[in-house]
Amino acid sequence: MVAASGLSLVKTSISMNTMQVIALVIGFVVSFLVALLVVDKFINFLKRKPMRVFAIYRILIGAIILILAFTKLMPM
């Protein structure tokens, strides 16, 4: 994220004042910390409640879509 943001700033040649740089740094740090927390909570949730039902549902929907596409009932 840092590299992509830096490259974008260099390409567009935007001059930023001190407050904008501070806001960008704070935003990056906060979003990084929140992402770490959310990923950790989501992994813990998946350990307790596997997503078997969701996986079966997705496989069935995919199979139905393939059948409809091969029988030309659903145009691709």
MOPAC internal coordinates of N, CA, C and O (Angstrom, degrees):
PM7 1SCF
backbone

  N    0.0000 0     0.00 0     0.00 0    0    0    0
  C    1.4363 1     0.00 0     0.00 0    1    0    0
  C    1.5176 1   111.02 1     0.00 0    2    1    0
  O    1.2310 1   120.93 1   139.68 1    3    2    1
  N    1.2987 1   115.83 1   -40.32 1    3    2    1
  C    1.4575 1   119.92 1  -179.81 1    5    3    2
  C    1.5188 1   109.46 1   -64.09 1    6    5    3
  O    1.2310 1   120.33 1   134.77 1    7    6    5
  N    1.3339 1   116.98 1   -45.23 1    7    6    5
  C    1.4592 1   121.07 1  -178.69 1    9    7    6
  C    1.5235 1   111.02 1   -64.42 1   10    9    7
  O    1.2310 1   120.14 1   137.15 1   11   10    9
  N    1.3321 1   117.33 1   -42.85 1   11   10    9
  C    1.4633 1   120.77 1  -179.90 1   13   11   10
  C    1.5239 1   110.65 1   -65.00 1   14   13   11
  O    1.2310 1   120.33 1   137.21 1   15   14   13
  N    1.3150 1   116.98 1   -42.79 1   15   14   13
  C    1.4689 1   120.37 1   178.34 1   17   15   14
  C    1.5193 1   110.69 1   -65.08 1   18   17   15
  O    1.2310 1   120.72 1   136.78 1   19   18   17
  N    1.3167 1   116.23 1   -43.22 1   19   18   17
  C    1.4604 1   120.22 1   179.15 1   21   19   18
  C    1.5148 1   111.84 1   -62.63 1   22   21   19
  O    1.2310 1   120.20 1   136.29 1   23   22   21
  N    1.3212 1   117.23 1   -43.71 1   23   22   21
  C    1.4558 1   121.26 1   178.54 1   25   23   22
  C    1.5228 1   110.68 1   -62.95 1   26   25   23
  O    1.2310 1   120.58 1   137.87 1   27   26   25
  N    1.3146 1   116.49 1   -42.13 1   27   26   25
  C    1.4618 1   120.82 1   178.34 1   29   27   26
  C    1.5249 1   110.90 1   -61.98 1   30   29   27
  O    1.2310 1   120.45 1   138.47 1   31   30   29
  N    1.3179 1   116.75 1   -41.53 1   31   30   29
  C    1.4661 1   120.12 1   179.21 1   33   31   30
  C    1.5204 1   111.37 1   -67.00 1   34   33   31
  O    1.2310 1   120.25 1   141.27 1   35   34   33
  N    1.3234 1   117.13 1   -38.73 1   35   34   33
  C    1.4640 1   120.68 1   179.71 1   37   35   34
  C    1.5307 1   110.60 1   -68.46 1   38   37   35
  O    1.2310 1   120.47 1   137.78 1   39   38   37
  N    1.3415 1   116.71 1   -42.22 1   39   38   37
  C    1.4589 1   120.47 1  -178.40 1   41   39   38
  C    1.5238 1   112.28 1   -64.56 1   42   41   39
  O    1.2310 1   120.46 1   139.77 1   43   42   41
  N    1.3151 1   116.72 1   -40.23 1   43   42   41
  C    1.4637 1   119.92 1  -176.92 1   45   43   42
  C    1.5212 1   111.93 1   -86.70 1   46   45   43
  O    1.2310 1   120.06 1   172.77 1   47   46   45
  N    1.3082 1   117.50 1    -7.23 1   47   46   45
  C    1.4677 1   122.98 1   178.61 1   49   47   46
  C    1.5280 1   112.42 1    52.74 1   50   49   47
  O    1.2310 1   120.84 1  -136.35 1   51   50   49
  N    1.2893 1   116.00 1    43.65 1   51   50   49
  C    1.4609 1   120.46 1   179.30 1   53   51   50
  C    1.5188 1   108.56 1   -83.72 1   54   53   51
  O    1.2310 1   121.24 1   -51.87 1   55   54   53
  N    1.3139 1   115.24 1   128.13 1   55   54   53
  C    1.4627 1   118.43 1   174.32 1   57   55   54
  C    1.5242 1   107.57 1   -91.42 1   58   57   55
  O    1.2310 1   121.21 1   -51.95 1   59   58   57
  N    1.3056 1   115.30 1   128.05 1   59   58   57
  C    1.4559 1   120.45 1  -176.76 1   61   59   58
  C    1.5188 1   109.31 1  -112.94 1   62   61   59
  O    1.2310 1   121.58 1   -38.43 1   63   62   61
  N    1.3327 1   114.58 1   141.57 1   63   62   61
  C    1.4542 1   117.46 1   175.52 1   65   63   62
  C    1.5295 1   109.20 1   -84.26 1   66   65   63
  O    1.2310 1   120.58 1    -3.98 1   67   66   65
  N    1.3096 1   116.50 1   176.02 1   67   66   65
  C    1.4656 1   121.66 1  -174.72 1   69   67   66
  C    1.5231 1   112.13 1   -60.96 1   70   69   67
  O    1.2310 1   120.23 1   138.68 1   71   70   69
  N    1.3203 1   117.16 1   -41.32 1   71   70   69
  C    1.4751 1   120.51 1  -178.68 1   73   71   70
  C    1.5358 1   110.97 1   -64.12 1   74   73   71
  O    1.2310 1   120.10 1   141.66 1   75   74   73
  N    1.3108 1   117.42 1   -38.34 1   75   74   73
  C    1.4592 1   120.09 1   179.46 1   77   75   74
  C    1.5263 1   111.61 1   -68.56 1   78   77   75
  O    1.2310 1   120.41 1   142.50 1   79   78   77
  N    1.3231 1   116.82 1   -37.50 1   79   78   77
  C    1.4712 1   120.35 1   177.28 1   81   79   78
  C    1.5186 1   109.79 1   -65.84 1   82   81   79
  O    1.2310 1   120.38 1   137.14 1   83   82   81
  N    1.3330 1   116.89 1   -42.86 1   83   82   81
  C    1.4680 1   120.65 1   178.84 1   85   83   82
  C    1.5238 1   110.21 1   -62.94 1   86   85   83
  O    1.2310 1   120.17 1   136.79 1   87   86   85
  N    1.3363 1   117.29 1   -43.21 1   87   86   85
  C    1.4653 1   121.11 1   178.82 1   89   87   86
  C    1.5258 1   110.68 1   -62.37 1   90   89   87
  O    1.2310 1   120.19 1   139.55 1   91   90   89
  N    1.3326 1   117.23 1   -40.45 1   91   90   89
  C    1.4633 1   121.22 1   179.04 1   93   91   90
  C    1.5237 1   111.06 1   -64.57 1   94   93   91
  O    1.2310 1   120.24 1   136.57 1   95   94   93
  N    1.3215 1   117.15 1   -43.43 1   95   94   93
  C    1.4664 1   121.30 1  -179.64 1   97   95   94
  C    1.5266 1   110.53 1   -66.33 1   98   97   95
  O    1.2310 1   120.28 1   135.01 1   99   98   97
  N    1.3315 1   117.07 1   -44.99 1   99   98   97
  C    1.4743 1   120.36 1   179.48 1  101   99   98
  C    1.5273 1   109.83 1   -63.05 1  102  101   99
  O    1.2310 1   120.17 1   136.95 1  103  102  101
  N    1.3162 1   117.29 1   -43.05 1  103  102  101
  C    1.4687 1   120.73 1   178.56 1  105  103  102
  C    1.5128 1   112.05 1   -60.85 1  106  105  103
  O    1.2310 1   120.61 1   138.18 1  107  106  105
  N    1.3344 1   116.44 1   -41.82 1  107  106  105
  C    1.4587 1   120.11 1   179.00 1  109  107  106
  C    1.5255 1   111.15 1   -64.19 1  110  109  107
  O    1.2310 1   120.39 1   132.98 1  111  110  109
  N    1.3305 1   116.87 1   -47.02 1  111  110  109
  C    1.4721 1   120.96 1  -177.96 1  113  111  110
  C    1.5202 1   110.86 1   -63.56 1  114  113  111
  O    1.2310 1   120.20 1   134.71 1  115  114  113
  N    1.3362 1   117.23 1   -45.29 1  115  114  113
  C    1.4693 1   120.41 1  -179.51 1  117  115  114
  C    1.5214 1   110.65 1   -64.10 1  118  117  115
  O    1.2310 1   119.82 1   135.76 1  119  118  117
  N    1.3391 1   117.96 1   -44.24 1  119  118  117
  C    1.4626 1   119.48 1  -179.61 1  121  119  118
  C    1.5299 1   111.22 1   -65.40 1  122  121  119
  O    1.2310 1   119.90 1   144.77 1  123  122  121
  N    1.3275 1   117.79 1   -35.23 1  123  122  121
  C    1.4602 1   121.36 1   177.48 1  125  123  122
  C    1.5256 1   110.79 1   -64.51 1  126  125  123
  O    1.2310 1   120.40 1   134.22 1  127  126  125
  N    1.3279 1   116.84 1   -45.78 1  127  126  125
  C    1.4693 1   120.69 1  -179.25 1  129  127  126
  C    1.5286 1   111.75 1   -66.26 1  130  129  127
  O    1.2310 1   120.51 1   139.07 1  131  130  129
  N    1.3153 1   116.63 1   -40.93 1  131  130  129
  C    1.4690 1   120.02 1   178.51 1  133  131  130
  C    1.5276 1   110.03 1   -65.10 1  134  133  131
  O    1.2310 1   120.08 1   139.19 1  135  134  133
  N    1.3319 1   117.45 1   -40.81 1  135  134  133
  C    1.4577 1   120.60 1   178.43 1  137  135  134
  C    1.5242 1   111.08 1   -61.98 1  138  137  135
  O    1.2310 1   120.15 1   138.21 1  139  138  137
  N    1.3290 1   117.32 1   -41.79 1  139  138  137
  C    1.4634 1   120.04 1   177.21 1  141  139  138
  C    1.5276 1   111.22 1   -60.05 1  142  141  139
  O    1.2310 1   120.53 1   135.02 1  143  142  141
  N    1.3043 1   116.59 1   -44.98 1  143  142  141
  C    1.4658 1   121.46 1  -179.90 1  145  143  142
  C    1.5238 1   111.12 1   -63.49 1  146  145  143
  O    1.2310 1   120.41 1   133.96 1  147  146  145
  N    1.3247 1   116.83 1   -46.04 1  147  146  145
  C    1.4678 1   120.93 1  -177.30 1  149  147  146
  C    1.5222 1   110.74 1   -65.62 1  150  149  147
  O    1.2310 1   119.96 1   136.57 1  151  150  149
  N    1.3196 1   117.67 1   -43.43 1  151  150  149
  C    1.4651 1   120.43 1   179.60 1  153  151  150
  C    1.5270 1   110.36 1   -63.05 1  154  153  151
  O    1.2310 1   120.30 1   137.86 1  155  154  153
  N    1.3233 1   117.03 1   -42.14 1  155  154  153
  C    1.4663 1   120.81 1   178.20 1  157  155  154
  C    1.5266 1   110.95 1   -61.37 1  158  157  155
  O    1.2310 1   120.32 1   133.96 1  159  158  157
  N    1.3226 1   116.99 1   -46.04 1  159  158  157
  C    1.4740 1   120.73 1   179.22 1  161  159  158
  C    1.5319 1   110.93 1   -63.90 1  162  161  159
  O    1.2310 1   120.26 1   139.93 1  163  162  161
  N    1.3311 1   117.10 1   -40.07 1  163  162  161
  C    1.4610 1   120.39 1  -179.22 1  165  163  162
  C    1.5247 1   111.38 1   -66.71 1  166  165  163
  O    1.2310 1   119.95 1   139.31 1  167  166  165
  N    1.3150 1   117.69 1   -40.69 1  167  166  165
  C    1.4681 1   121.24 1   177.29 1  169  167  166
  C    1.5180 1   110.19 1   -62.79 1  170  169  167
  O    1.2310 1   120.20 1   136.86 1  171  170  169
  N    1.3249 1   117.23 1   -43.14 1  171  170  169
  C    1.4651 1   120.65 1   177.68 1  173  171  170
  C    1.5236 1   111.03 1   -62.92 1  174  173  171
  O    1.2310 1   120.16 1   140.79 1  175  174  173
  N    1.3321 1   117.30 1   -39.21 1  175  174  173
  C    1.4621 1   121.31 1   177.71 1  177  175  174
  C    1.5262 1   110.42 1   -63.08 1  178  177  175
  O    1.2310 1   120.26 1   136.48 1  179  178  177
  N    1.3378 1   117.10 1   -43.52 1  179  178  177
  C    1.4597 1   120.24 1  -179.51 1  181  179  178
  C    1.5256 1   112.12 1   -67.16 1  182  181  179
  O    1.2310 1   120.07 1   151.39 1  183  182  181
  N    1.3191 1   117.47 1   -28.61 1  183  182  181
  C    1.4635 1   120.07 1   176.21 1  185  183  182
  C    1.5234 1   110.76 1   -68.13 1  186  185  183
  O    1.2310 1   120.45 1   144.30 1  187  186  185
  N    1.3207 1   116.74 1   -35.70 1  187  186  185
  C    1.4712 1   121.27 1  -179.92 1  189  187  186
  C    1.5220 1   112.29 1   -81.10 1  190  189  187
  O    1.2310 1   120.40 1   139.51 1  191  190  189
  N    1.3218 1   116.83 1   -40.49 1  191  190  189
  C    1.4662 1   121.51 1  -175.58 1  193  191  190
  C    1.5260 1   109.48 1  -128.74 1  194  193  191
  O    1.2310 1   119.86 1   -87.70 1  195  194  193
  N    1.3056 1   117.87 1    92.30 1  195  194  193
  C    1.4693 1   119.89 1   178.34 1  197  195  194
  C    1.5325 1   110.64 1   -62.26 1  198  197  195
  O    1.2310 1   121.02 1   -22.66 1  199  198  197
  N    1.2747 1   115.66 1   157.34 1  199  198  197
  C    1.4661 1   120.52 1  -175.45 1  201  199  198
  C    1.5282 1   111.63 1  -100.71 1  202  201  199
  O    1.2310 1   120.32 1  -135.51 1  203  202  201
  N    1.3097 1   116.99 1    44.49 1  203  202  201
  C    1.4705 1   120.91 1  -179.19 1  205  203  202
  C    1.5191 1   111.68 1   -61.74 1  206  205  203
  O    1.2310 1   120.34 1   135.93 1  207  206  205
  N    1.3282 1   116.95 1   -44.07 1  207  206  205
  C    1.4622 1   120.33 1  -178.44 1  209  207  206
  C    1.5291 1   109.91 1   -62.17 1  210  209  207
  O    1.2310 1   120.13 1   136.70 1  211  210  209
  N    1.3128 1   117.36 1   -43.30 1  211  210  209
  C    1.4602 1   121.20 1   178.46 1  213  211  210
  C    1.5225 1   110.66 1   -63.07 1  214  213  211
  O    1.2310 1   119.86 1   138.96 1  215  214  213
  N    1.3157 1   117.87 1   -41.04 1  215  214  213
  C    1.4599 1   121.58 1  -179.94 1  217  215  214
  C    1.5299 1   110.56 1   -64.48 1  218  217  215
  O    1.2310 1   120.17 1   135.03 1  219  218  217
  N    1.3242 1   117.28 1   -44.97 1  219  218  217
  C    1.4666 1   121.00 1   178.90 1  221  219  218
  C    1.5240 1   110.17 1   -62.55 1  222  221  219
  O    1.2310 1   120.35 1   136.77 1  223  222  221
  N    1.3215 1   116.94 1   -43.23 1  223  222  221
  C    1.4580 1   121.99 1   178.55 1  225  223  222
  C    1.5281 1   110.32 1   -58.72 1  226  225  223
  O    1.2310 1   119.97 1   134.67 1  227  226  225
  N    1.3315 1   117.66 1   -45.33 1  227  226  225
  C    1.4690 1   121.31 1  -178.66 1  229  227  226
  C    1.5360 1   111.35 1   -66.36 1  230  229  227
  O    1.2310 1   120.03 1   141.37 1  231  230  229
  N    1.3167 1   117.54 1   -38.63 1  231  230  229
  C    1.4609 1   120.90 1   178.32 1  233  231  230
  C    1.5259 1   110.27 1   -65.45 1  234  233  231
  O    1.2310 1   120.23 1   136.39 1  235  234  233
  N    1.3316 1   117.16 1   -43.61 1  235  234  233
  C    1.4676 1   120.45 1   179.28 1  237  235  234
  C    1.5243 1   111.51 1   -64.15 1  238  237  235
  O    1.2310 1   119.84 1   135.61 1  239  238  237
  N    1.3108 1   117.92 1   -44.39 1  239  238  237
  C    1.4636 1   120.81 1   178.63 1  241  239  238
  C    1.5291 1   110.33 1   -62.25 1  242  241  239
  O    1.2310 1   120.13 1   138.04 1  243  242  241
  N    1.3218 1   117.36 1   -41.96 1  243  242  241
  C    1.4613 1   121.06 1   177.81 1  245  243  242
  C    1.5214 1   111.68 1   -61.74 1  246  245  243
  O    1.2310 1   120.54 1   136.97 1  247  246  245
  N    1.3285 1   116.57 1   -43.03 1  247  246  245
  C    1.4640 1   120.65 1   178.97 1  249  247  246
  C    1.5265 1   110.80 1   -63.91 1  250  249  247
  O    1.2310 1   120.13 1   137.92 1  251  250  249
  N    1.3143 1   117.35 1   -42.08 1  251  250  249
  C    1.4696 1   121.23 1   178.98 1  253  251  250
  C    1.5248 1   110.37 1   -63.12 1  254  253  251
  O    1.2310 1   120.05 1   136.70 1  255  254  253
  N    1.3166 1   117.52 1   -43.30 1  255  254  253
  C    1.4646 1   121.06 1   179.51 1  257  255  254
  C    1.5283 1   110.56 1   -64.02 1  258  257  255
  O    1.2310 1   120.20 1   138.24 1  259  258  257
  N    1.3306 1   117.22 1   -41.76 1  259  258  257
  C    1.4673 1   119.74 1   177.38 1  261  259  258
  C    1.5266 1   111.60 1   -63.00 1  262  261  259
  O    1.2310 1   119.94 1   136.72 1  263  262  261
  N    1.3191 1   117.73 1   -43.28 1  263  262  261
  C    1.4705 1   121.45 1   178.62 1  265  263  262
  C    1.5205 1   110.44 1   -61.67 1  266  265  263
  O    1.2310 1   120.55 1   134.32 1  267  266  265
  N    1.3251 1   116.56 1   -45.68 1  267  266  265
  C    1.4739 1   120.37 1   179.25 1  269  267  266
  C    1.5252 1   110.98 1   -63.44 1  270  269  267
  O    1.2310 1   119.78 1   142.46 1  271  270  269
  N    1.3103 1   118.03 1   -37.54 1  271  270  269
  C    1.4572 1   121.17 1  -179.96 1  273  271  270
  C    1.5293 1   111.59 1   -70.08 1  274  273  271
  O    1.2310 1   120.19 1   138.34 1  275  274  273
  N    1.3337 1   117.24 1   -41.66 1  275  274  273
  C    1.4679 1   120.43 1  -178.95 1  277  275  274
  C    1.5352 1   111.92 1   -71.93 1  278  277  275
  O    1.2310 1   119.86 1   152.76 1  279  278  277
  N    1.3306 1   117.87 1   -27.24 1  279  278  277
  C    1.4637 1   120.46 1   178.48 1  281  279  278
  C    1.5243 1   111.10 1   -91.06 1  282  281  279
  O    1.2310 1   120.47 1  -174.87 1  283  282  281
  N    1.3127 1   116.71 1     5.13 1  283  282  281
  C    1.4806 1   123.88 1   177.85 1  285  283  282
  C    1.5272 1   112.75 1    62.79 1  286  285  283
  O    1.2310 1   119.93 1  -158.97 1  287  286  285
  N    1.3140 1   117.74 1    21.03 1  287  286  285
  C    1.4625 1   120.55 1   174.56 1  289  287  286
  C    1.5249 1   111.02 1   -80.23 1  290  289  287
  O    1.2310 1   121.41 1   157.82 1  291  290  289
  N    1.3321 1   114.90 1   -22.18 1  291  290  289
  C    1.4585 1   120.42 1   177.35 1  293  291  290
  C    1.5265 1   107.90 1  -126.48 1  294  293  291
  O    1.2310 1   120.36 1   -66.91 1  295  294  293
  N    1.3386 1   116.92 1   113.09 1  295  294  293
  C    1.4696 1   118.02 1  -179.14 1  297  295  294
  C    1.5306 1   111.53 1   -68.17 1  298  297  295
  O    1.2310 1   121.05 1   -35.76 1  299  298  297
  N    1.3178 1   115.59 1   144.24 1  299  298  297
  C    1.4564 1   119.29 1   179.34 1  301  299  298
  C    1.5032 1   110.84 1   -99.23 1  302  301  299
  O    1.2310 1   120.10 1   180.00 1  303  302  301

